[in-house]
Amino acid sequence: MISWQKKGEWLELRLPRPIQNENDMKEYIRLPDKFLGNLIKAQGVSLAGARARLKLFPNEPLQTIPRWFPLEVLFEDDFCLVVLKPAGMKLHTDGTRSDAEPVTLSEAVAGYYESTGQACRPRHIHRLDEDTTGPVLFAKHEWGQLILDEAMREKKIGREYCAIVQGRLKQQHGTIDAPIGKDRHHASRRRVSPTGDRAVTHYQVAEQWKDAALVRLKLETGRTHQIRVHLSYLGHPIWGDALYGGRKEGIDRQALHGEKLVFNHPLTGERTEIEAPWPQDMERLYSFLQKI
């Protein structure tokens, strides 16, 4: 166990024993070789016996136009930020920008950093579709992004979703293992295709009603529109998801919500679980479907 403290741009570590060189620090903190090399060149490492200082929190420009939005912060410390993405909000711009366009999540996070005096830029670790709600994890600095990006590639970041779907499912749980590719006939759609990328979704039925069900899902892969495509392929499109055959009744978007985000903290390795409350439109749809 190591003790640590953030002091300005520096992370100060108190280690169990004295260390001789920079590479010895890797026993206590994950430092990619290239990142450590650049840190040493920039005089961002200082050693003194069992104490080490790393310049992990350099002040940096936002690189994203900050815009005000009342974000709901679910978790925050010196390394990470988790915010609740509302429906109808894109993660980032498509390259064009005007004040008339709706605020993106990255712009809202930039605005939050600016308003709270944090000199870091938005670095999202994973994505959510524009009309899907749920928690989104941001790293505050380059080092944290490197560690969390690696965890994402190694499938060590867990994302659990809930969806309200059409019809009653015959199986209470199962796995959908069906490759997903682009739909040649519709630019914004994806479809199950033998030439697509492997996609695996695990599901569990939580409740069933007359002609709908509440399903909880875990992703093994992270393809574009994966849950939406897989549930439609199963014959149970998400309620409100017109793009994939869902009924537009009782909700103005797909009834899909990220309920839980699980990751290991980049510095301590501590398991961190973030739960996101249901949005009001899904609460209303849930109540509506229980009554019919």
C-alpha positions in Angstrom: 0.0 0.0 0.0 1.3 3.5 -0.9 0.1 6.8 0.4 -0.3 9.7 -2.1 -1.3 13.3 -2.2 -1.9 15.7 -5.1 0.0 19.0 -4.8 -0.7 21.3 -7.7 0.6 19.7 -10.9 2.4 17.0 -8.9 1.5 13.6 -7.5 3.5 12.9 -4.3 4.0 9.2 -3.4 5.3 7.7 -0.2 6.6 4.2 -1.0 7.2 1.2 1.3 10.9 1.3 0.6 13.5 3.5 -1.0 13.9 3.2 -4.8 17.0 3.6 -6.9 15.6 4.8 -10.3 12.5 5.7 -12.2 11.8 2.2 -13.4 11.5 1.0 -9.8 8.3 3.0 -9.5 6.5 0.6 -11.8 6.3 -1.8 -8.9 3.9 0.7 -7.2 2.2 2.7 -10.0 1.5 1.8 -13.6 3.7 3.9 -15.9 3.7 3.0 -19.7 7.3 3.1 -21.0 6.7 5.9 -23.5 4.8 8.0 -21.0 7.5 7.6 -18.4 10.2 8.4 -20.9 8.5 11.6 -21.9 7.9 12.5 -18.2 11.6 12.1 -17.5 12.6 14.2 -20.5 10.3 16.9 -19.3 11.8 16.8 -15.8 8.5 15.5 -14.4 10.0 12.9 -12.1 11.7 13.6 -8.7 13.0 10.9 -6.4 14.2 11.1 -2.8 14.6 7.8 -1.0 11.1 6.3 -0.4 9.4 9.5 -1.8 8.6 10.2 -5.4 7.0 13.1 -7.2 5.4 12.8 -10.7 4.1 15.6 -12.7 0.8 13.9 -13.6 -1.5 17.0 -13.5 0.0 19.6 -15.8 -2.2 22.6 -16.6 -3.5 22.2 -20.1 -5.9 24.0 -22.5 -9.5 22.7 -22.7 -9.3 22.1 -26.5 -13.1 22.0 -26.4 -15.4 25.0 -26.3 -16.8 25.2 -22.7 -20.6 25.6 -22.6 -22.7 25.7 -19.5 -25.1 22.8 -18.7 -26.4 21.5 -15.4 -24.4 18.3 -15.3 -25.2 15.6 -12.7 -21.9 14.4 -11.3 -22.0 10.8 -10.1 -18.3 10.5 -9.1 -15.2 12.7 -9.0 -11.7 12.8 -7.7 -8.3 14.1 -8.8 -8.1 11.4 -11.6 -11.6 10.7 -12.9 -15.0 12.2 -13.5 -18.3 10.3 -14.1 -21.3 12.3 -15.2 -24.8 11.3 -16.2 -25.5 11.8 -19.9 -29.1 12.8 -20.6 -31.1 11.8 -23.6 -30.7 13.8 -26.8 -27.1 14.8 -26.1 -24.2 13.9 -28.3 -20.9 12.9 -26.8 -18.9 15.4 -29.0 -19.3 17.5 -32.1 -19.0 16.0 -35.6 -16.4 18.7 -36.5 -18.7 21.6 -37.1 -19.7 24.0 -34.3 -22.2 26.9 -33.8 -23.8 28.3 -30.7 -27.2 27.4 -32.2 -26.4 23.7 -31.9 -27.3 21.7 -28.8 -24.6 21.4 -26.1 -22.5 18.2 -26.3 -21.4 16.2 -23.3 -17.7 17.1 -23.9 -18.6 20.8 -24.1 -20.6 20.5 -20.9 -17.7 18.8 -19.1 -15.3 21.5 -20.4 -17.7 24.1 -19.0 -17.8 22.2 -15.6 -14.0 22.1 -15.5 -13.8 25.8 -16.3 -16.4 26.8 -13.7 -14.6 24.7 -11.0 -11.1 26.0 -11.8 -9.7 22.7 -13.2 -7.1 23.1 -16.0 -7.8 19.8 -17.8 -9.6 18.8 -21.0 -12.4 16.3 -21.5 -11.2 12.8 -22.2 -14.0 10.3 -22.5 -13.2 6.6 -22.0 -16.3 5.1 -23.6 -19.4 6.2 -25.5 -23.1 6.3 -25.4 -25.5 6.8 -28.3 -27.1 10.2 -28.5 -30.5 9.1 -27.1 -29.2 6.6 -24.6 -28.8 7.8 -21.0 -26.3 6.7 -18.4 -22.9 7.3 -16.8 -19.9 8.3 -18.9 -16.4 8.1 -17.5 -13.8 10.8 -18.2 -10.1 10.8 -17.3 -8.8 14.2 -16.2 -5.3 13.9 -17.5 -3.1 12.0 -20.0 -1.8 9.4 -17.5 -5.3 8.5 -16.3 -6.5 8.2 -19.9 -3.7 5.8 -20.8 -4.5 3.5 -17.9 -8.3 3.6 -18.4 -8.1 3.2 -22.2 -6.0 0.1 -21.6 -8.6 -1.2 -19.1 -11.3 -0.6 -21.8 -9.3 -2.6 -24.4 -8.8 -5.4 -21.9 -12.6 -5.4 -21.1 -11.9 -4.6 -17.5 -14.5 -1.8 -17.4 -18.0 -3.1 -16.9 -21.1 -1.5 -18.2 -24.6 -2.7 -17.3 -27.7 -1.5 -19.0 -31.5 -1.9 -18.7 -33.9 -1.7 -21.6 -37.7 -1.9 -22.0 -38.4 -4.1 -25.0 -41.5 -5.2 -27.0 -43.0 -8.6 -26.4 -42.5 -11.3 -23.9 -39.2 -13.2 -24.1 -39.3 -17.0 -24.1 -35.9 -17.4 -22.4 -35.3 -15.6 -19.1 -31.6 -15.2 -19.8 -29.2 -15.8 -22.6 -26.3 -14.6 -24.8 -26.6 -13.0 -28.2 -23.5 -13.7 -30.2 -24.0 -12.2 -33.6 -21.6 -10.1 -35.7 -22.6 -6.5 -36.4 -21.8 -4.5 -39.6 -23.1 -1.4 -41.4 -26.4 -1.5 -43.2 -25.7 -0.8 -46.9 -29.3 0.5 -47.4 -29.4 2.9 -44.4 -26.4 5.1 -43.5 -27.1 5.4 -39.8 -28.2 1.8 -39.2 -26.3 -1.3 -38.2 -27.3 -4.9 -38.8 -26.4 -8.4 -38.0 -24.0 -9.5 -40.8 -21.8 -12.5 -41.2 -19.0 -10.2 -42.4 -19.4 -7.8 -39.5 -17.4 -7.5 -36.3 -18.0 -10.0 -33.5 -20.5 -8.7 -31.0 -21.7 -10.4 -27.8 -24.5 -9.3 -25.4 -25.6 -11.1 -22.3 -29.2 -10.5 -21.1 -31.4 -11.3 -18.2 -35.2 -10.7 -18.0 -36.1 -8.8 -14.9 -39.8 -8.3 -15.4 -42.5 -9.2 -18.0 -45.9 -7.6 -18.7 -48.6 -8.2 -21.2 -46.6 -7.2 -24.3 -43.3 -5.8 -22.9 -40.4 -6.7 -20.7 -37.7 -5.1 -18.6 -34.3 -6.6 -19.6 -30.9 -6.1 -18.0 -27.8 -6.4 -20.2 -24.1 -6.7 -20.1 -21.7 -6.0 -23.0 -18.8 -8.2 -23.8 -18.0 -6.1 -26.8 -18.8 -2.5 -27.7 -20.1 -2.2 -31.2 -22.1 0.8 -32.4 -25.8 0.4 -31.5 -24.9 -3.1 -30.3 -27.8 -3.6 -27.7 -30.3 -2.0 -30.1 -29.3 -4.2 -33.0 -29.1 -7.4 -31.0 -32.5 -7.0 -29.3 -34.1 -6.2 -32.6 -32.4 -9.3 -34.1 -33.9 -11.3 -31.2 -37.3 -10.1 -32.2 -37.7 -7.8 -29.3 -36.8 -4.2 -30.4 -36.4 -1.6 -27.7 -39.5 0.4 -26.9 -39.4 3.8 -28.7 -36.5 2.8 -31.0 -38.0 3.5 -34.4 -34.7 3.0 -36.2 -34.8 -0.7 -35.3 -38.5 -1.4 -35.3 -39.5 -0.2 -31.8 -43.0 1.3 -31.1 -43.1 5.1 -30.6 -45.6 5.1 -27.8 -45.1 6.4 -24.3 -41.5 7.6 -24.9 -39.7 9.8 -27.5 -36.5 7.7 -27.7 -35.2 4.2 -27.2 -35.9 3.1 -23.7 -32.2 2.2 -23.0 -30.3 3.3 -19.9 -26.9 2.6 -18.5 -27.6 1.6 -14.9 -24.1 0.8 -13.7 -20.4 1.5 -14.5 -17.7 -0.5 -12.9 -13.9 0.2 -13.1 -10.7 -0.1 -11.2 -9.3 3.2 -10.0 -6.3 4.1 -12.2 -4.0 4.8 -9.2 -5.3 2.6 -6.3 -6.8 -0.2 -8.3 -9.8 0.0 -6.0 -13.0 -1.4 -7.6 -15.3 1.6 -8.2 -19.0 1.1 -8.8 -21.2 3.9 -10.1 -25.0 3.5 -10.3 -27.1 5.9 -12.3 -30.7 6.6 -11.5 -33.4 6.0 -14.1 -34.5 9.0 -16.2 -38.0 10.3 -15.8 -39.2 9.2 -19.3 -38.3 5.6 -18.6 -39.9 5.7 -15.1 -43.1 6.9 -16.8 -43.0 4.3 -19.5 -42.4 1.6 -16.9 -45.4 2.7 -14.9 -47.5 2.9 -18.1 -46.6 -0.6 -19.2 -47.4 -2.1 -15.8 -51.0 -0.9 -16.1 -51.9 -2.3 -19.5 
